[in-house]
Amino acid sequence: MSEGSKTLHVVMHGRVQGVWYRDSMRREAVKLGVKGWCRNRSDGTVEAMVQGAAAAVEALLVWAHSGPELAQVSHVDVEPGSGSFEDFEVRGDA
């Protein structure tokens, strides 16, 4: 990971499952050049690990607060993350 990049663990709350949130997030991440993964959690949230240039990660966070058209995001938890990623993938449910 180069200087000027960041890795964050992000959890989106609200109506974020069953609304194409994960695939939409993957497409947005690829467009921004952000690596990592996202998955549904059993508590109804969507969890993601995002990594890339600080500005790109921040842009993805802005997107995450609204998500795709059918989503209703109530809030987003953000904390430092870790790992190294080659691409952005949708993972199986946690």
N, CA, C and O atoms as a CHARMM CRD file, in Angstrom:
* protein
*
  376
    1    1 MET  N      0.85500  -1.17600   0.00000 PROA 1      0.00000
    2    1 MET  CA     0.00000   0.00000   0.00000 PROA 1      0.00000
    3    1 MET  C      0.89700   1.23400   0.00000 PROA 1      0.00000
    4    1 MET  O      1.81800   1.33600   0.81000 PROA 1      0.00000
    5    2 SER  N      0.63300   2.14700  -0.88900 PROA 2      0.00000
    6    2 SER  CA     1.49300   3.31700  -1.02900 PROA 2      0.00000
    7    2 SER  C      1.08400   4.42200  -0.05900 PROA 2      0.00000
    8    2 SER  O     -0.02300   4.42400   0.48100 PROA 2      0.00000
    9    3 GLU  N      1.99200   5.34700   0.14200 PROA 3      0.00000
   10    3 GLU  CA     1.70900   6.50200   0.97300 PROA 3      0.00000
   11    3 GLU  C      0.57700   7.29500   0.31000 PROA 3      0.00000
   12    3 GLU  O      0.51700   7.39500  -0.91500 PROA 3      0.00000
   13    4 GLY  N     -0.31300   7.85300   1.12500 PROA 4      0.00000
   14    4 GLY  CA    -1.44400   8.57900   0.57100 PROA 4      0.00000
   15    4 GLY  C     -2.64200   7.68600   0.32200 PROA 4      0.00000
   16    4 GLY  O     -3.67300   8.15100  -0.16400 PROA 4      0.00000
   17    5 SER  N     -2.51800   6.40100   0.65400 PROA 5      0.00000
   18    5 SER  CA    -3.66100   5.51200   0.51800 PROA 5      0.00000
   19    5 SER  C     -4.17200   5.15300   1.90400 PROA 5      0.00000
   20    5 SER  O     -3.47300   5.30400   2.90500 PROA 5      0.00000
   21    6 LYS  N     -5.40700   4.67500   1.93500 PROA 6      0.00000
   22    6 LYS  CA    -5.98900   4.31200   3.22400 PROA 6      0.00000
   23    6 LYS  C     -6.82600   3.06500   3.07800 PROA 6      0.00000
   24    6 LYS  O     -7.29400   2.72500   1.99100 PROA 6      0.00000
   25    7 THR  N     -7.00600   2.38300   4.21000 PROA 7      0.00000
   26    7 THR  CA    -7.84200   1.19000   4.28500 PROA 7      0.00000
   27    7 THR  C     -8.84200   1.41100   5.40600 PROA 7      0.00000
   28    7 THR  O     -8.46700   1.73900   6.53200 PROA 7      0.00000
   29    8 LEU  N    -10.12700   1.22700   5.08600 PROA 8      0.00000
   30    8 LEU  CA   -11.18900   1.43300   6.06600 PROA 8      0.00000
   31    8 LEU  C    -12.13100   0.24200   6.11100 PROA 8      0.00000
   32    8 LEU  O    -12.40300  -0.39200   5.09100 PROA 8      0.00000
   33    9 HSD  N    -12.62400  -0.05100   7.30500 PROA 9      0.00000
   34    9 HSD  CA   -13.68400  -1.04300   7.51100 PROA 9      0.00000
   35    9 HSD  C    -14.96900  -0.23600   7.64900 PROA 9      0.00000
   36    9 HSD  O    -15.05300   0.66700   8.48100 PROA 9      0.00000
   37   10 VAL  N    -15.97100  -0.56100   6.83300 PROA 10     0.00000
   38   10 VAL  CA   -17.18300   0.24900   6.74200 PROA 10     0.00000
   39   10 VAL  C    -18.39800  -0.66200   6.89200 PROA 10     0.00000
   40   10 VAL  O    -18.44000  -1.74700   6.31100 PROA 10     0.00000
   41   11 VAL  N    -19.39400  -0.21900   7.67600 PROA 11     0.00000
   42   11 VAL  CA   -20.63700  -0.97000   7.81800 PROA 11     0.00000
   43   11 VAL  C    -21.79900  -0.02100   7.53900 PROA 11     0.00000
   44   11 VAL  O    -21.94700   1.01100   8.19400 PROA 11     0.00000
   45   12 MET  N    -22.62200  -0.38700   6.55400 PROA 12     0.00000
   46   12 MET  CA   -23.77800   0.40300   6.16900 PROA 12     0.00000
   47   12 MET  C    -25.03000  -0.18100   6.81500 PROA 12     0.00000
   48   12 MET  O    -25.27700  -1.38500   6.74600 PROA 12     0.00000
   49   13 HSD  N    -25.81700   0.69200   7.44500 PROA 13     0.00000
   50   13 HSD  CA   -27.04700   0.30100   8.13200 PROA 13     0.00000
   51   13 HSD  C    -28.25400   0.88000   7.39300 PROA 13     0.00000
   52   13 HSD  O    -28.13700   1.86600   6.66600 PROA 13     0.00000
   53   14 GLY  N    -29.40200   0.25800   7.59000 PROA 14     0.00000
   54   14 GLY  CA   -30.63800   0.72400   6.96900 PROA 14     0.00000
   55   14 GLY  C    -31.15100  -0.33300   6.00400 PROA 14     0.00000
   56   14 GLY  O    -30.89900  -1.52400   6.18600 PROA 14     0.00000
   57   15 ARG  N    -31.86900   0.10500   4.97900 PROA 15     0.00000
   58   15 ARG  CA   -32.34200  -0.84300   3.96000 PROA 15     0.00000
   59   15 ARG  C    -31.24100  -0.97400   2.91300 PROA 15     0.00000
   60   15 ARG  O    -31.22000  -0.26300   1.90800 PROA 15     0.00000
   61   16 VAL  N    -30.32800  -1.90600   3.18200 PROA 16     0.00000
   62   16 VAL  CA   -29.15000  -2.06300   2.31700 PROA 16     0.00000
   63   16 VAL  C    -29.00900  -3.47200   1.76000 PROA 16     0.00000
   64   16 VAL  O    -28.09800  -3.73600   0.97500 PROA 16     0.00000
   65   17 GLN  N    -29.89400  -4.37800   2.15400 PROA 17     0.00000
   66   17 GLN  CA   -29.88400  -5.72100   1.57200 PROA 17     0.00000
   67   17 GLN  C    -31.11000  -5.87000   0.68400 PROA 17     0.00000
   68   17 GLN  O    -32.17800  -5.33600   0.98400 PROA 17     0.00000
   69   18 GLY  N    -30.94300  -6.60400  -0.41500 PROA 18     0.00000
   70   18 GLY  CA   -32.04200  -6.81500  -1.34600 PROA 18     0.00000
   71   18 GLY  C    -32.29400  -5.62300  -2.26000 PROA 18     0.00000
   72   18 GLY  O    -33.34700  -5.53600  -2.89000 PROA 18     0.00000
   73   19 VAL  N    -31.33600  -4.70800  -2.33500 PROA 19     0.00000
   74   19 VAL  CA   -31.49100  -3.49500  -3.16400 PROA 19     0.00000
   75   19 VAL  C    -30.29500  -3.30800  -4.10900 PROA 19     0.00000
   76   19 VAL  O    -30.05800  -2.20500  -4.60200 PROA 19     0.00000
   77   20 TRP  N    -29.55000  -4.38400  -4.35900 PROA 20     0.00000
   78   20 TRP  CA   -28.37000  -4.35400  -5.24000 PROA 20     0.00000
   79   20 TRP  C    -27.23900  -3.48000  -4.68500 PROA 20     0.00000
   80   20 TRP  O    -26.43700  -2.93700  -5.44500 PROA 20     0.00000
   81   21 TYR  N    -27.18300  -3.35000  -3.35000 PROA 21     0.00000
   82   21 TYR  CA   -26.15700  -2.51000  -2.73600 PROA 21     0.00000
   83   21 TYR  C    -24.75200  -3.04200  -3.03500 PROA 21     0.00000
   84   21 TYR  O    -23.87800  -2.28800  -3.46300 PROA 21     0.00000
   85   22 ARG  N    -24.54100  -4.33200  -2.81000 PROA 22     0.00000
   86   22 ARG  CA   -23.18200  -4.88700  -2.95000 PROA 22     0.00000
   87   22 ARG  C    -22.64900  -4.75900  -4.37400 PROA 22     0.00000
   88   22 ARG  O    -21.52100  -4.30600  -4.57200 PROA 22     0.00000
   89   23 ASP  N    -23.44300  -5.15000  -5.36500 PROA 23     0.00000
   90   23 ASP  CA   -22.95400  -5.06300  -6.74000 PROA 23     0.00000
   91   23 ASP  C    -22.77200  -3.60900  -7.16300 PROA 23     0.00000
   92   23 ASP  O    -21.83600  -3.28300  -7.89300 PROA 23     0.00000
   93   24 SER  N    -23.66700  -2.73500  -6.70400 PROA 24     0.00000
   94   24 SER  CA   -23.52000  -1.30800  -7.01100 PROA 24     0.00000
   95   24 SER  C    -22.25000  -0.75500  -6.37900 PROA 24     0.00000
   96   24 SER  O    -21.54900   0.05400  -6.98800 PROA 24     0.00000
   97   25 MET  N    -21.95100  -1.19500  -5.14700 PROA 25     0.00000
   98   25 MET  CA   -20.73300  -0.74200  -4.47600 PROA 25     0.00000
   99   25 MET  C    -19.50300  -1.24300  -5.23100 PROA 25     0.00000
  100   25 MET  O    -18.52600  -0.51200  -5.38800 PROA 25     0.00000
  101   26 ARG  N    -19.55400  -2.49100  -5.69700 PROA 26     0.00000
  102   26 ARG  CA   -18.43200  -3.03700  -6.45200 PROA 26     0.00000
  103   26 ARG  C    -18.20000  -2.20800  -7.71900 PROA 26     0.00000
  104   26 ARG  O    -17.06100  -1.86100  -8.03000 PROA 26     0.00000
  105   27 ARG  N    -19.26200  -1.89200  -8.44400 PROA 27     0.00000
  106   27 ARG  CA   -19.11100  -1.10400  -9.67400 PROA 27     0.00000
  107   27 ARG  C    -18.54900   0.28500  -9.37800 PROA 27     0.00000
  108   27 ARG  O    -17.69500   0.78100 -10.11300 PROA 27     0.00000
  109   28 GLU  N    -19.02500   0.91200  -8.30300 PROA 28     0.00000
  110   28 GLU  CA   -18.53400   2.24500  -7.93000 PROA 28     0.00000
  111   28 GLU  C    -17.06600   2.17400  -7.52200 PROA 28     0.00000
  112   28 GLU  O    -16.27600   3.04400  -7.88900 PROA 28     0.00000
  113   29 ALA  N    -16.69800   1.14300  -6.76500 PROA 29     0.00000
  114   29 ALA  CA   -15.31000   0.97200  -6.32900 PROA 29     0.00000
  115   29 ALA  C    -14.38200   0.78500  -7.53700 PROA 29     0.00000
  116   29 ALA  O    -13.31400   1.39300  -7.60600 PROA 29     0.00000
  117   30 VAL  N    -14.79600  -0.05500  -8.47900 PROA 30     0.00000
  118   30 VAL  CA   -13.97200  -0.28700  -9.67300 PROA 30     0.00000
  119   30 VAL  C    -13.80000   1.01800 -10.44000 PROA 30     0.00000
  120   30 VAL  O    -12.70300   1.33300 -10.90000 PROA 30     0.00000
  121   31 LYS  N    -14.88100   1.77500 -10.57800 PROA 31     0.00000
  122   31 LYS  CA   -14.81600   3.05700 -11.28200 PROA 31     0.00000
  123   31 LYS  C    -13.82400   4.01100 -10.60600 PROA 31     0.00000
  124   31 LYS  O    -13.12300   4.76300 -11.28400 PROA 31     0.00000
  125   32 LEU  N    -13.76600   3.97700  -9.27100 PROA 32     0.00000
  126   32 LEU  CA   -12.88500   4.86600  -8.51100 PROA 32     0.00000
  127   32 LEU  C    -11.47400   4.30600  -8.32100 PROA 32     0.00000
  128   32 LEU  O    -10.58400   5.02100  -7.86100 PROA 32     0.00000
  129   33 GLY  N    -11.26500   3.04300  -8.66900 PROA 33     0.00000
  130   33 GLY  CA    -9.96100   2.41800  -8.45700 PROA 33     0.00000
  131   33 GLY  C     -9.73500   1.95900  -7.02900 PROA 33     0.00000
  132   33 GLY  O     -8.59200   1.84000  -6.58700 PROA 33     0.00000
  133   34 VAL  N    -10.81900   1.70000  -6.30300 PROA 34     0.00000
  134   34 VAL  CA   -10.73800   1.24200  -4.91200 PROA 34     0.00000
  135   34 VAL  C    -10.77100  -0.28800  -4.89400 PROA 34     0.00000
  136   34 VAL  O    -11.54200  -0.90900  -5.62500 PROA 34     0.00000
  137   35 LYS  N     -9.93600  -0.87900  -4.06100 PROA 35     0.00000
  138   35 LYS  CA    -9.85900  -2.33600  -3.90600 PROA 35     0.00000
  139   35 LYS  C    -10.54200  -2.73300  -2.60300 PROA 35     0.00000
  140   35 LYS  O    -10.82000  -1.88400  -1.75500 PROA 35     0.00000
  141   36 GLY  N    -10.81100  -4.03400  -2.44700 PROA 36     0.00000
  142   36 GLY  CA   -11.38300  -4.53400  -1.19800 PROA 36     0.00000
  143   36 GLY  C    -12.50200  -5.51800  -1.44400 PROA 36     0.00000
  144   36 GLY  O    -12.46500  -6.28200  -2.40900 PROA 36     0.00000
  145   37 TRP  N    -13.50900  -5.50400  -0.56500 PROA 37     0.00000
  146   37 TRP  CA   -14.62100  -6.43600  -0.67000 PROA 37     0.00000
  147   37 TRP  C    -15.83700  -5.88500   0.07500 PROA 37     0.00000
  148   37 TRP  O    -15.72500  -4.95200   0.87100 PROA 37     0.00000
  149   38 CYS  N    -17.00700  -6.48100  -0.20100 PROA 38     0.00000
  150   38 CYS  CA   -18.20800  -6.19400   0.57300 PROA 38     0.00000
  151   38 CYS  C    -19.03600  -7.46200   0.67900 PROA 38     0.00000
  152   38 CYS  O    -18.91900  -8.36300  -0.15200 PROA 38     0.00000
  153   39 ARG  N    -19.87600  -7.52800   1.70900 PROA 39     0.00000
  154   39 ARG  CA   -20.73500  -8.69300   1.91700 PROA 39     0.00000
  155   39 ARG  C    -21.91300  -8.31800   2.80700 PROA 39     0.00000
  156   39 ARG  O    -21.85700  -7.35300   3.57000 PROA 39     0.00000
  157   40 ASN  N    -22.98700  -9.10900   2.69200 PROA 40     0.00000
  158   40 ASN  CA   -24.13000  -8.96900   3.59200 PROA 40     0.00000
  159   40 ASN  C    -23.77900  -9.61300   4.92400 PROA 40     0.00000
  160   40 ASN  O    -23.04400 -10.60000   4.97300 PROA 40     0.00000
  161   41 ARG  N    -24.31400  -9.04300   6.01200 PROA 41     0.00000
  162   41 ARG  CA   -24.17200  -9.65700   7.33400 PROA 41     0.00000
  163   41 ARG  C    -25.54300 -10.10200   7.81800 PROA 41     0.00000
  164   41 ARG  O    -26.56700  -9.58100   7.37600 PROA 41     0.00000
  165   42 SER  N    -25.55700 -11.05400   8.71600 PROA 42     0.00000
  166   42 SER  CA   -26.81800 -11.62800   9.19400 PROA 42     0.00000
  167   42 SER  C    -27.68300 -10.62200   9.94800 PROA 42     0.00000
  168   42 SER  O    -28.87900 -10.85600  10.12400 PROA 42     0.00000
  169   43 ASP  N    -27.10400  -9.50600  10.39700 PROA 43     0.00000
  170   43 ASP  CA   -27.87900  -8.50000  11.11900 PROA 43     0.00000
  171   43 ASP  C    -28.56500  -7.49900  10.18500 PROA 43     0.00000
  172   43 ASP  O    -29.17200  -6.53200  10.64700 PROA 43     0.00000
  173   44 GLY  N    -28.46700  -7.73200   8.86000 PROA 44     0.00000
  174   44 GLY  CA   -29.13200  -6.86100   7.90100 PROA 44     0.00000
  175   44 GLY  C    -28.27300  -5.72600   7.37300 PROA 44     0.00000
  176   44 GLY  O    -28.72800  -4.94100   6.54100 PROA 44     0.00000
  177   45 THR  N    -27.03600  -5.63000   7.84400 PROA 45     0.00000
  178   45 THR  CA   -26.12900  -4.58600   7.36900 PROA 45     0.00000
  179   45 THR  C    -25.30400  -5.11100   6.19900 PROA 45     0.00000
  180   45 THR  O    -25.30700  -6.30700   5.90900 PROA 45     0.00000
  181   46 VAL  N    -24.59800  -4.19800   5.53200 PROA 46     0.00000
  182   46 VAL  CA   -23.59900  -4.55800   4.53300 PROA 46     0.00000
  183   46 VAL  C    -22.25200  -4.09300   5.07500 PROA 46     0.00000
  184   46 VAL  O    -22.10200  -2.95000   5.50600 PROA 46     0.00000
  185   47 GLU  N    -21.28000  -4.99300   5.04700 PROA 47     0.00000
  186   47 GLU  CA   -19.92900  -4.72200   5.55900 PROA 47     0.00000
  187   47 GLU  C    -18.96700  -4.64200   4.38700 PROA 47     0.00000
  188   47 GLU  O    -19.10500  -5.37900   3.41100 PROA 47     0.00000
  189   48 ALA  N    -17.99700  -3.75200   4.48200 PROA 48     0.00000
  190   48 ALA  CA   -17.00100  -3.63200   3.42100 PROA 48     0.00000
  191   48 ALA  C    -15.63800  -3.28400   3.99400 PROA 48     0.00000
  192   48 ALA  O    -15.52800  -2.64600   5.04100 PROA 48     0.00000
  193   49 MET  N    -14.60800  -3.71500   3.28900 PROA 49     0.00000
  194   49 MET  CA   -13.24100  -3.27700   3.53600 PROA 49     0.00000
  195   49 MET  C    -12.82900  -2.56800   2.25600 PROA 49     0.00000
  196   49 MET  O    -12.86300  -3.16400   1.17900 PROA 49     0.00000
  197   50 VAL  N    -12.44400  -1.31800   2.36000 PROA 50     0.00000
  198   50 VAL  CA   -12.10900  -0.53600   1.17300 PROA 50     0.00000
  199   50 VAL  C    -10.69300   0.01100   1.29800 PROA 50     0.00000
  200   50 VAL  O    -10.27100   0.43900   2.37200 PROA 50     0.00000
  201   51 GLN  N     -9.96000  -0.01100   0.17200 PROA 51     0.00000
  202   51 GLN  CA    -8.55700   0.39400   0.18400 PROA 51     0.00000
  203   51 GLN  C     -8.21000   1.08100  -1.12700 PROA 51     0.00000
  204   51 GLN  O     -8.57500   0.61700  -2.20800 PROA 51     0.00000
  205   52 GLY  N     -7.50400   2.18600  -1.01100 PROA 52     0.00000
  206   52 GLY  CA    -7.06700   2.88700  -2.20800 PROA 52     0.00000
  207   52 GLY  C     -6.57300   4.27200  -1.88200 PROA 52     0.00000
  208   52 GLY  O     -6.34500   4.60800  -0.72000 PROA 52     0.00000
  209   53 ALA  N     -6.40900   5.07800  -2.92100 PROA 53     0.00000
  210   53 ALA  CA    -6.00100   6.46600  -2.73700 PROA 53     0.00000
  211   53 ALA  C     -7.00600   7.14800  -1.81400 PROA 53     0.00000
  212   53 ALA  O     -8.21100   6.91800  -1.92400 PROA 53     0.00000
  213   54 ALA  N     -6.51900   7.97400  -0.92000 PROA 54     0.00000
  214   54 ALA  CA    -7.38100   8.60300   0.07800 PROA 54     0.00000
  215   54 ALA  C     -8.58700   9.29200  -0.55200 PROA 54     0.00000
  216   54 ALA  O     -9.70300   9.14700  -0.05500 PROA 54     0.00000
  217   55 ALA  N     -8.38400  10.03400  -1.63000 PROA 55     0.00000
  218   55 ALA  CA    -9.49400  10.75200  -2.27100 PROA 55     0.00000
  219   55 ALA  C    -10.52300   9.78100  -2.84800 PROA 55     0.00000
  220   55 ALA  O    -11.72400  10.04200  -2.78000 PROA 55     0.00000
  221   56 ALA  N    -10.06400   8.66400  -3.41400 PROA 56     0.00000
  222   56 ALA  CA   -10.98000   7.67700  -3.98100 PROA 56     0.00000
  223   56 ALA  C    -11.77600   6.97700  -2.88500 PROA 56     0.00000
  224   56 ALA  O    -12.97500   6.74500  -3.03900 PROA 56     0.00000
  225   57 VAL  N    -11.11400   6.64200  -1.78200 PROA 57     0.00000
  226   57 VAL  CA   -11.80100   6.00900  -0.65400 PROA 57     0.00000
  227   57 VAL  C    -12.84500   6.97000  -0.08700 PROA 57     0.00000
  228   57 VAL  O    -13.96200   6.55500   0.22100 PROA 57     0.00000
  229   58 GLU  N    -12.49600   8.24300   0.05100 PROA 58     0.00000
  230   58 GLU  CA   -13.45900   9.23200   0.54600 PROA 58     0.00000
  231   58 GLU  C    -14.64600   9.36900  -0.40200 PROA 58     0.00000
  232   58 GLU  O    -15.78300   9.51300   0.04900 PROA 58     0.00000
  233   59 ALA  N    -14.39400   9.32500  -1.71300 PROA 59     0.00000
  234   59 ALA  CA   -15.48700   9.40200  -2.69000 PROA 59     0.00000
  235   59 ALA  C    -16.40800   8.19100  -2.55600 PROA 59     0.00000
  236   59 ALA  O    -17.62600   8.32800  -2.67100 PROA 59     0.00000
  237   60 LEU  N    -15.84400   7.01500  -2.31600 PROA 60     0.00000
  238   60 LEU  CA   -16.66700   5.82500  -2.13100 PROA 60     0.00000
  239   60 LEU  C    -17.47800   5.93100  -0.84700 PROA 60     0.00000
  240   60 LEU  O    -18.62200   5.47600  -0.80100 PROA 60     0.00000
  241   61 LEU  N    -16.90600   6.52300   0.19300 PROA 61     0.00000
  242   61 LEU  CA   -17.65800   6.73400   1.43700 PROA 61     0.00000
  243   61 LEU  C    -18.84400   7.67200   1.21900 PROA 61     0.00000
  244   61 LEU  O    -19.92800   7.44000   1.75400 PROA 61     0.00000
  245   62 VAL  N    -18.64300   8.70900   0.44800 PROA 62     0.00000
  246   62 VAL  CA   -19.75100   9.62000   0.12600 PROA 62     0.00000
  247   62 VAL  C    -20.85600   8.83100  -0.57500 PROA 62     0.00000
  248   62 VAL  O    -22.03200   8.97200  -0.23900 PROA 62     0.00000
  249   63 TRP  N    -20.47500   8.00200  -1.54800 PROA 63     0.00000
  250   63 TRP  CA   -21.44600   7.16800  -2.25100 PROA 63     0.00000
  251   63 TRP  C    -22.15700   6.22900  -1.27500 PROA 63     0.00000
  252   63 TRP  O    -23.37100   6.04800  -1.36200 PROA 63     0.00000
  253   64 ALA  N    -21.40200   5.62900  -0.34100 PROA 64     0.00000
  254   64 ALA  CA   -21.94500   4.63900   0.59900 PROA 64     0.00000
  255   64 ALA  C    -23.07100   5.20200   1.45900 PROA 64     0.00000
  256   64 ALA  O    -23.95100   4.45600   1.88900 PROA 64     0.00000
  257   65 HSD  N    -23.05400   6.49800   1.71400 PROA 65     0.00000
  258   65 HSD  CA   -24.09800   7.11000   2.54000 PROA 65     0.00000
  259   65 HSD  C    -25.45100   7.16500   1.84100 PROA 65     0.00000
  260   65 HSD  O    -26.47800   7.34400   2.49500 PROA 65     0.00000
  261   66 SER  N    -25.46200   7.01300   0.51300 PROA 66     0.00000
  262   66 SER  CA   -26.74400   6.96200  -0.20200 PROA 66     0.00000
  263   66 SER  C    -26.93700   5.61800  -0.89500 PROA 66     0.00000
  264   66 SER  O    -28.05100   5.09600  -0.93200 PROA 66     0.00000
  265   67 GLY  N    -25.86400   5.05200  -1.44400 PROA 67     0.00000
  266   67 GLY  CA   -25.94500   3.75300  -2.10300 PROA 67     0.00000
  267   67 GLY  C    -26.75600   3.80600  -3.38100 PROA 67     0.00000
  268   67 GLY  O    -26.97800   4.88300  -3.93500 PROA 67     0.00000
  269   68 PRO  N    -27.20500   2.63700  -3.85900 PROA 68     0.00000
  270   68 PRO  CA   -28.00300   2.59600  -5.08700 PROA 68     0.00000
  271   68 PRO  C    -29.40300   3.17400  -4.84700 PROA 68     0.00000
  272   68 PRO  O    -29.79500   3.45300  -3.71300 PROA 68     0.00000
  273   69 GLU  N    -30.12900   3.34100  -5.92800 PROA 69     0.00000
  274   69 GLU  CA   -31.41800   4.03300  -5.89000 PROA 69     0.00000
  275   69 GLU  C    -32.40200   3.48700  -4.85900 PROA 69     0.00000
  276   69 GLU  O    -33.06700   4.27100  -4.18300 PROA 69     0.00000
  277   70 LEU  N    -32.51200   2.16600  -4.71900 PROA 70     0.00000
  278   70 LEU  CA   -33.51100   1.57800  -3.81800 PROA 70     0.00000
  279   70 LEU  C    -33.06400   1.51400  -2.35700 PROA 70     0.00000
  280   70 LEU  O    -33.87700   1.21700  -1.48100 PROA 70     0.00000
  281   71 ALA  N    -31.80400   1.78400  -2.08500 PROA 71     0.00000
  282   71 ALA  CA   -31.29800   1.72300  -0.70500 PROA 71     0.00000
  283   71 ALA  C    -31.80300   2.90800   0.11800 PROA 71     0.00000
  284   71 ALA  O    -32.09000   3.98400  -0.40600 PROA 71     0.00000
  285   72 GLN  N    -31.90000   2.66900   1.41000 PROA 72     0.00000
  286   72 GLN  CA   -32.20400   3.73000   2.37600 PROA 72     0.00000
  287   72 GLN  C    -31.19800   3.58800   3.51400 PROA 72     0.00000
  288   72 GLN  O    -31.44400   2.89000   4.49800 PROA 72     0.00000
  289   73 VAL  N    -30.07100   4.25900   3.36200 PROA 73     0.00000
  290   73 VAL  CA   -28.97100   4.14000   4.32500 PROA 73     0.00000
  291   73 VAL  C    -29.26900   5.04800   5.51600 PROA 73     0.00000
  292   73 VAL  O    -29.43400   6.25700   5.35400 PROA 73     0.00000
  293   74 SER  N    -29.33800   4.45800   6.72300 PROA 74     0.00000
  294   74 SER  CA   -29.59800   5.26200   7.92000 PROA 74     0.00000
  295   74 SER  C    -28.30400   5.83200   8.49600 PROA 74     0.00000
  296   74 SER  O    -28.26900   6.98500   8.92700 PROA 74     0.00000
  297   75 HSD  N    -27.25400   5.03600   8.50400 PROA 75     0.00000
  298   75 HSD  CA   -25.94100   5.53200   8.92500 PROA 75     0.00000
  299   75 HSD  C    -24.84700   4.56900   8.48800 PROA 75     0.00000
  300   75 HSD  O    -25.10300   3.41700   8.13600 PROA 75     0.00000
  301   76 VAL  N    -23.61500   5.07900   8.52300 PROA 76     0.00000
  302   76 VAL  CA   -22.44300   4.32600   8.09500 PROA 76     0.00000
  303   76 VAL  C    -21.39700   4.39500   9.20200 PROA 76     0.00000
  304   76 VAL  O    -20.99200   5.48200   9.61600 PROA 76     0.00000
  305   77 ASP  N    -20.96200   3.23200   9.67800 PROA 77     0.00000
  306   77 ASP  CA   -19.88400   3.16600  10.66500 PROA 77     0.00000
  307   77 ASP  C    -18.56500   3.02400   9.91300 PROA 77     0.00000
  308   77 ASP  O    -18.45800   2.21600   8.99000 PROA 77     0.00000
  309   78 VAL  N    -17.56600   3.80200  10.30200 PROA 78     0.00000
  310   78 VAL  CA   -16.25900   3.77200   9.64500 PROA 78     0.00000
  311   78 VAL  C    -15.18100   3.64900  10.70800 PROA 78     0.00000
  312   78 VAL  O    -15.18700   4.38100  11.69800 PROA 78     0.00000
  313   79 GLU  N    -14.25600   2.72200  10.49900 PROA 79     0.00000
  314   79 GLU  CA   -13.09900   2.58000  11.39000 PROA 79     0.00000
  315   79 GLU  C    -11.90000   2.14900  10.56000 PROA 79     0.00000
  316   79 GLU  O    -12.06600   1.70800   9.42300 PROA 79     0.00000
  317   80 PRO  N    -10.70700   2.26800  11.10200 PROA 80     0.00000
  318   80 PRO  CA    -9.51700   1.83900  10.34800 PROA 80     0.00000
  319   80 PRO  C     -9.62200   0.36100   9.99300 PROA 80     0.00000
  320   80 PRO  O    -10.13500  -0.44300  10.77100 PROA 80     0.00000
  321   81 GLY  N     -9.13400   0.02000   8.82200 PROA 81     0.00000
  322   81 GLY  CA    -9.15000  -1.36300   8.36800 PROA 81     0.00000
  323   81 GLY  C     -7.74500  -1.86000   8.10400 PROA 81     0.00000
  324   81 GLY  O     -6.77000  -1.13600   8.30900 PROA 81     0.00000
  325   82 SER  N     -7.64500  -3.10000   7.64700 PROA 82     0.00000
  326   82 SER  CA    -6.33700  -3.68000   7.34300 PROA 82     0.00000
  327   82 SER  C     -6.48200  -4.69000   6.22300 PROA 82     0.00000
  328   82 SER  O     -7.58800  -5.11300   5.88600 PROA 82     0.00000
  329   83 GLY  N     -5.35800  -5.06800   5.65700 PROA 83     0.00000
  330   83 GLY  CA    -5.33900  -6.05600   4.59800 PROA 83     0.00000
  331   83 GLY  C     -4.73600  -5.48000   3.33600 PROA 83     0.00000
  332   83 GLY  O     -4.41100  -4.29500   3.26300 PROA 83     0.00000
  333   84 SER  N     -4.59500  -6.33900   2.35000 PROA 84     0.00000
  334   84 SER  CA    -4.07800  -5.94900   1.05300 PROA 84     0.00000
  335   84 SER  C     -4.93600  -6.64100   0.00200 PROA 84     0.00000
  336   84 SER  O     -5.17400  -7.84600   0.09200 PROA 84     0.00000
  337   85 PHE  N     -5.39600  -5.90000  -0.98400 PROA 85     0.00000
  338   85 PHE  CA    -6.37800  -6.41800  -1.93000 PROA 85     0.00000
  339   85 PHE  C     -5.94200  -6.14900  -3.36200 PROA 85     0.00000
  340   85 PHE  O     -5.31100  -5.13100  -3.64600 PROA 85     0.00000
  341   86 GLU  N     -6.28300  -7.07000  -4.26500 PROA 86     0.00000
  342   86 GLU  CA    -5.91600  -6.97300  -5.66700 PROA 86     0.00000
  343   86 GLU  C     -7.04000  -6.37400  -6.50800 PROA 86     0.00000
  344   86 GLU  O     -6.78400  -5.78700  -7.55900 PROA 86     0.00000
  345   87 ASP  N     -8.29100  -6.52100  -6.04400 PROA 87     0.00000
  346   87 ASP  CA    -9.43600  -6.02900  -6.78100 PROA 87     0.00000
  347   87 ASP  C    -10.56900  -5.77400  -5.78800 PROA 87     0.00000
  348   87 ASP  O    -10.33700  -5.78400  -4.58000 PROA 87     0.00000
  349   88 PHE  N    -11.77300  -5.54900  -6.26900 PROA 88     0.00000
  350   88 PHE  CA   -12.91400  -5.39200  -5.37200 PROA 88     0.00000
  351   88 PHE  C    -13.89900  -6.50400  -5.67200 PROA 88     0.00000
  352   88 PHE  O    -14.32700  -6.68000  -6.81300 PROA 88     0.00000
  353   89 GLU  N    -14.26000  -7.26200  -4.62700 PROA 89     0.00000
  354   89 GLU  CA   -15.13400  -8.40800  -4.83100 PROA 89     0.00000
  355   89 GLU  C    -16.32700  -8.38500  -3.89800 PROA 89     0.00000
  356   89 GLU  O    -16.27800  -7.83700  -2.79700 PROA 89     0.00000
  357   90 VAL  N    -17.40100  -8.99700  -4.37200 PROA 90     0.00000
  358   90 VAL  CA   -18.57900  -9.24600  -3.53900 PROA 90     0.00000
  359   90 VAL  C    -18.38100 -10.62100  -2.93300 PROA 90     0.00000
  360   90 VAL  O    -18.25800 -11.61200  -3.65300 PROA 90     0.00000
  361   91 ARG  N    -18.35000 -10.68200  -1.61800 PROA 91     0.00000
  362   91 ARG  CA   -18.13100 -11.95100  -0.92600 PROA 91     0.00000
  363   91 ARG  C    -19.46800 -12.54500  -0.49300 PROA 91     0.00000
  364   91 ARG  O    -20.49700 -11.86800  -0.48500 PROA 91     0.00000
  365   92 GLY  N    -19.42900 -13.80400  -0.14000 PROA 92     0.00000
  366   92 GLY  CA   -20.61500 -14.48000   0.39200 PROA 92     0.00000
  367   92 GLY  C    -21.02400 -13.87300   1.71800 PROA 92     0.00000
  368   92 GLY  O    -20.25100 -13.15600   2.35300 PROA 92     0.00000
  369   93 ASP  N    -22.22800 -14.16200   2.12400 PROA 93     0.00000
  370   93 ASP  CA   -22.77500 -13.60500   3.36300 PROA 93     0.00000
  371   93 ASP  C    -21.96000 -14.04000   4.57700 PROA 93     0.00000
  372   93 ASP  O    -21.41800 -15.14400   4.62700 PROA 93     0.00000
  373   94 ALA  N    -21.89100 -13.13300   5.55700 PROA 94     0.00000
  374   94 ALA  CA   -21.17600 -13.42100   6.80500 PROA 94     0.00000
  375   94 ALA  C    -22.13100 -14.01800   7.82000 PROA 94     0.00000
  376   94 ALA  O    -21.72400 -14.33100   8.93900 PROA 94     0.00000
